[in-house]
């Protein structure tokens, strides 16, 4: 199986004869207004949480997954800034583990690094 060049000219990573894939697609409800943050480096990001219902299962008490998402690129940040709490959104991206320092020492978080997103349905107002 030959590696195919992906968009942007990147070669996919390979694991033996299997291509490595890190793709995330979420469709869910925005739990709060997206928040823009400036990092100590001066970079800005827009973070938000997408709540995705789980399929019904009587053995499970958790009925949803609340997934942290972050937009780093200008295009993704522009899209996300206009979203409102309760909007149903669709995001595509990659799962990332980000390391940073806090007042109590090193920390990390797993989040979806959004490459593109759109509103599927606006939240009801009024």
C-alpha positions in Angstrom: 0.0 0.0 0.0 1.7 3.2 -1.1 1.3 6.4 0.9 -0.8 9.1 -0.7 0.1 12.7 -0.3 -2.5 14.5 1.8 -3.8 18.1 1.4 -1.1 20.6 2.2 1.7 18.4 0.8 2.0 16.3 4.0 3.0 12.7 3.8 0.9 10.5 6.1 2.7 8.7 8.9 2.8 5.0 8.5 2.7 2.1 11.0 4.1 -0.9 9.3 1.6 -1.5 6.4 -1.1 0.6 8.1 -1.4 4.3 7.6 -1.6 6.3 10.9 -4.8 8.4 11.2 -5.7 11.1 13.7 -9.0 12.5 12.5 -11.9 13.7 14.7 -15.4 14.7 13.6 -17.9 15.8 16.2 -21.5 16.9 15.9 -23.0 18.2 19.1 -24.3 21.1 21.1 -22.1 24.0 22.2 -22.2 24.2 26.1 -21.1 27.8 26.5 -20.0 30.8 24.4 -16.5 30.2 22.9 -13.8 31.9 24.9 -10.8 33.6 23.4 -7.5 33.3 25.4 -4.1 34.8 25.0 -1.3 32.5 26.0 1.9 33.7 27.7 3.6 33.2 24.3 1.3 35.9 22.8 -0.6 33.3 20.6 -4.3 33.4 20.8 -6.8 30.5 20.7 -10.5 30.1 21.0 -11.7 27.3 23.2 -15.1 25.8 23.6 -16.8 22.6 24.7 -19.0 20.4 22.4 -21.5 18.0 24.2 -22.2 14.9 22.2 -24.9 12.5 23.3 -23.9 8.8 23.7 -26.0 6.0 22.2 -28.5 4.7 24.8 -27.1 1.9 27.0 -28.9 0.8 30.2 -25.5 -0.3 31.7 -24.1 3.2 31.5 -24.9 6.2 33.7 -23.1 8.8 31.6 -25.3 9.9 28.8 -23.1 12.5 27.1 -19.4 13.3 26.4 -18.3 16.9 26.9 -15.2 17.4 24.7 -12.8 20.2 24.9 -12.0 21.9 21.5 -9.6 24.6 20.5 -9.2 26.7 17.4 -5.7 28.0 16.6 -5.8 29.0 13.0 -7.3 32.3 11.8 -9.9 30.6 9.7 -11.1 28.3 12.5 -11.1 31.1 15.1 -13.2 33.4 12.8 -15.8 30.6 12.4 -16.0 29.7 16.1 -16.2 33.3 17.4 -19.8 33.7 16.1 -21.1 30.6 17.7 -23.6 30.8 20.6 -24.4 28.6 23.5 -26.8 25.9 22.4 -25.9 25.9 18.7 -25.5 22.5 17.2 -22.1 22.5 15.5 -19.9 20.2 13.5 -16.1 20.3 13.9 -13.3 18.5 12.1 -9.9 18.3 13.6 -7.2 16.2 15.3 -6.8 14.9 18.8 -3.9 16.6 20.6 -2.3 16.5 24.0 -1.0 19.9 25.0 1.5 20.5 27.7 1.7 23.8 29.7 2.8 25.2 33.1 0.4 26.2 35.8 1.1 27.8 39.3 1.2 24.3 40.7 3.6 22.8 38.0 3.4 21.1 34.7 0.0 20.0 33.3 -1.5 18.6 30.2 -4.9 18.4 28.5 -6.3 16.4 25.7 -8.4 18.4 23.2 -9.6 18.5 19.7 -7.5 20.9 17.6 -10.2 22.2 15.2 -9.3 22.6 11.5 -12.8 23.6 10.4 -16.2 24.0 11.8 -19.7 25.1 11.0 -23.1 25.7 12.7 -25.5 23.0 11.8 -28.5 24.6 13.6 -28.6 27.8 15.6 -29.9 27.7 19.2 -33.4 29.0 19.8 -33.5 32.5 21.2 -36.1 34.2 23.2 
